[in-house]
């Protein structure tokens, strides 16, 4: 589901939720050079979901999780730094489960290589 407008005046944001019990995930695979990365996103939620998270997984099985389930006051930026991705591949997944009547909206995702 797309939410409009998104964070910071963007046209759309991704919203995951349902009036009924639900569980869902979506992911994107990307190729990137090995190194240290920072993941940043902008989130809006009332919280209270069973879980809402972003999981970044490298091909070497390294895995990092950013919790999205804390209530926000409007749109709030969240980030997770020093993600060591040793291989040239990563998957970014958004995973949500809730009892119904709850949702999380997410926008402006970025995975940027940090300078050492």
N, C-alpha and C positions, 0 to 999 in steps of 0.2 A: 504494500500500500504506500502511496506517495502522500506526503503531507505538504501542503503549500500554505504560506511560504516557508522555506527552510530557514536555517540559521544564518544570521548576518545578511539577510536579504537575498539569499540564494532562492532559486525558483522552486525547488523541491527538496525534500528530505525523505529518507526511508523510515517508515513506521512499521513496527512489528507488534501485533496485538490482536485480540479478538474479544468478542462479548462472551464467548464460551472458553472452556479449558483449551489450551493450545500449547504447541511446542513447534519450534521452527528454527531453521538455520539457513544461511546462505554464505557462500565463500567465493573468493577470487584467488586464483593462482597467479603469481608474477615471478618473472626472472629478474634477478638483481645481482650485483657483484657482492662477494663476501665482505662482511664488515659489521660495524656497530650502527644500529638504526634507532630512530625515535618514531613511535607511532602516536599520532594526535588525531582527535576527533571532537566533534561538538555534539552533546547529548541533551535530550529533554525527557524526563520520566517522573512519575509519581513514586517510583520504587515499589516495593512489595511483591515483585515477581519472584517466582521460585528461583530463577536465575536470569541474568541478562549480562552478557560478556562478549568481549572481542578476544579471539584466540589467534595468535600469530605463531605459525609452526614452520620451521625450516626443514629442508630435506634431510638434514642430519638428526631429525627428531627433537631438536631443541624446541621448546614451547613456552610461550609467555601469555599471560591472561590479564586483561584489563576489565575490572568489574564495572558494569554500567548500571547497577541496581540501586544505587543510593539516590534518594529524591533530589531533584534539582529545582532551583528557582529560575524557571525559564531555561534558556539554552546555556549550557556550561561546557567549557573546554576541559577535556581529560586527556592525559598523555601517559605514555609508558616509554622510558628511555633505556639506553644501554642494552638494547636487544642484540645479542651476538648471533648473527646468522652466518654460519661458516660455509654454507654451500651457496650456489648461485640461484636458489629457488626458495620461495616462501608462499604460504597460503594464509590469507587473512579471512577469518570466519566470524560471523556475528551469530550468536546462539542465544535463544530466548525461550523460556517456558513460564507459563502463568496460569492462574486459576480462572481467568476470564475477567473482562472489564478493565484490564490493565494493558499498558503498552509502553514501548520505548521508541523514541525517534532519534535518529542518528544522521549526521551530515558532516561534510568536509573532512573525510578520512584522508590521512596522509601518512606515508611511510618514507621517512627522509634519512639518508645516510648521515651519521654524525661524523664530524671531523675529530681526529684523535690528537 
